[in-house]
Amino acid sequence: MMARALIALAALACFAASLLLPWESLSTLFAADPDLGWALLTELRLPRALLALIYGAMLGAAGAAIQALFANPLASPDLTGATSGAALGAVVTAYLIGLSGAFAMALGAVTGAGLSLLLLIGLAGRRADTSTLLLAGLAITSIAGALTTLALALAPSPFAFYDAYAWLMGSLTDRSLEQLAFAGIPAIIAIVWLASLAPALDRLALGEEVAESMGYSLARLRIRIVCLSALGVGACVAICGAVGFIGLVAPVFARRLTGGHPGRAILPAALIGALLLSLADLLSSLAPLGRILPIGVITALVGAPFFLWLVVRMRWRMQP
Amino acid sequence: MSLVVATDLALPARLEPTSLSLTAGTLTALVGPNGGGKTSLLHALARIGGASGEVLIGGEDPARLPPALRNRALTYLPASRDLTWPIRAHELVALSGASPEEVSAFASRLELDQFGPRRTDRLSTGERSRVLLARALAPRPRLLLLDEPTANLDPLWQIRLTALLAEEVRGADRAALVAMHDLDTALRHADRIIVMHQRRIAADGAPADILASDVIPRVFGIRRTAEGWEAA
């Protein structure tokens, strides 16, 4: 409980910091014109800080649920192809179909993420071993990536590549309150619903057969996790682009707080995900490079070595 | 009076339509050669894998019960002792949904206290078996479905577990159906033996009657002599 409270406090501190920092521009603006200062705070910084919390929480919760479902600590929304499927869905909707409104793109992304996860289950099987799962996820990610590039190349707009690139790398900046609602509402519904599946996912740890004998239907569980992860992650990807590795890293730490219980780790993973993405967002805006780094770059730079560390640990047969 | 009544249980390609009933207070051994259908019958009774047919325990269909009550109707112990996630042993027993008193009672009866806080991946297979047995026994269900419960246990724990099962079931409003390979244990400790062969019940009766009939040589290809079992 103590650890969870500390994580929540740290996430709140990051949230407050991303509202207030950089301090000079905010204080200067408030001194010159309080209305403008207030607008900077509520219309620019608030959506960004809230998106970091919600998107991070969504990735953590979906990662924990997907790992519990596949009984594999290396499964996550990005490594299973769900994130790239969502990006493909959003790109096709915006650039080929020509519907670039937040709702249409979110719908496209949710469909793309759902189809990717269903394809993964079809390819890798229900309780996939690590290599099959990762290879199938890699194949889906590559296909979705190639199709995304193809869709952008075929797009009528000559600026499609340039426009889409910054978004695809993951970005929380310059998002409106309306866009926040389109990502946040589906994500919060998905997180709460996923957390309610915790008892079933914990029993799944006893084996599929035992869980079924206890009255938990694996088929129903599978379809719920696919739909909820697709809903939440898809909506966030449509608004903020693809952010990797949070869904992989957060559940690993969360299970340390829950004595290894995979289902009970969903809410702590959401907390840790919120903290990690808020930290990454702070880093991206405060890095002394004179410009804002895409947030996906930061999570990948930190997350990829962690992923390698997990793989090496698993090779030594020490499951996290 | 029959505690468990199962009618027309079937699993595609695994179990031919089978009906059976189990009396309260009895321990029934389920024996048969590999692939005979022992595990499939346990699965069908536990409603695993889309089994057809009807199961009533004390007149109630367990499939209609919510998970919180279903563990009081039946629990199932699979033959595999593999677990996907390393969980602490005493927390695994608590996943049974039994009350904390029941969990700690069975943890001490199976002597889990010494390794309760340890993770299941750091236990020996025999220790893990005892943890999984405690999970199945703790809710004190009316029907116990156990697949090879003594596999991986050392001789002392095999004896202790057999005694524990008899103590739990005999004289209680409960029944146990236990799949096993050891015919001697079945003949000595069970009240009744069901022989599975080619995905259906080949024989069903008291141990003495099963031993006296020709079913063991016919199904297993072995016979009992003064020295023990030998190929028929």
Contacts between the chains, C-beta under 8 A, distances in Angstrom:
chain1	res1	chain2	res2	distance
A	68	B	85	7.8
A	71	B	84	3.8
A	71	B	85	7.1
A	127	B	84	7.9
A	199	B	67	7.5
A	200	B	67	8.0
A	202	B	95	6.0
A	203	B	67	7.8
A	203	B	95	6.1
A	204	B	84	7.8
A	205	B	83	6.6
A	205	B	84	5.6
A	205	B	85	4.4
A	205	B	87	6.3
A	205	B	95	7.6
A	206	B	83	7.0
A	206	B	92	7.4
A	206	B	95	6.3
A	206	B	132	7.9
A	206	B	135	7.1
A	207	B	78	6.0
A	207	B	80	6.8
A	207	B	82	7.5
A	207	B	83	7.2
A	207	B	84	7.4
A	209	B	43	7.0
A	209	B	46	7.7
A	209	B	48	5.1
A	209	B	49	7.7
A	209	B	76	7.0
A	209	B	78	5.2
A	210	B	76	6.2
A	210	B	77	7.9
A	210	B	78	6.2
A	212	B	46	7.5
A	212	B	47	7.2
A	212	B	48	4.7
A	212	B	49	7.4
A	213	B	46	3.9
A	213	B	47	6.9
A	213	B	48	5.5
A	213	B	74	7.1
A	213	B	75	7.1
A	213	B	76	3.9
A	213	B	145	7.6
A	214	B	67	5.5
A	214	B	70	6.1
A	214	B	71	6.2
A	214	B	75	7.9
A	214	B	97	7.6
A	215	B	62	8.0
A	215	B	63	7.6
A	215	B	65	6.9
A	215	B	66	6.7
A	215	B	67	4.0
A	215	B	70	4.4
A	216	B	67	6.3
A	255	B	85	7.7
A	259	B	87	6.4
A	259	B	88	5.1
A	259	B	91	5.3
A	260	B	85	5.5
A	260	B	86	5.1
A	260	B	87	4.5
A	260	B	88	6.8
A	260	B	91	7.8
A	260	B	119	6.5
A	261	B	85	7.4
A	261	B	87	6.1
A	261	B	91	7.0
A	262	B	84	8.0
A	262	B	85	5.1
A	319	B	85	7.5
A	319	B	86	5.8
A	319	B	121	6.5
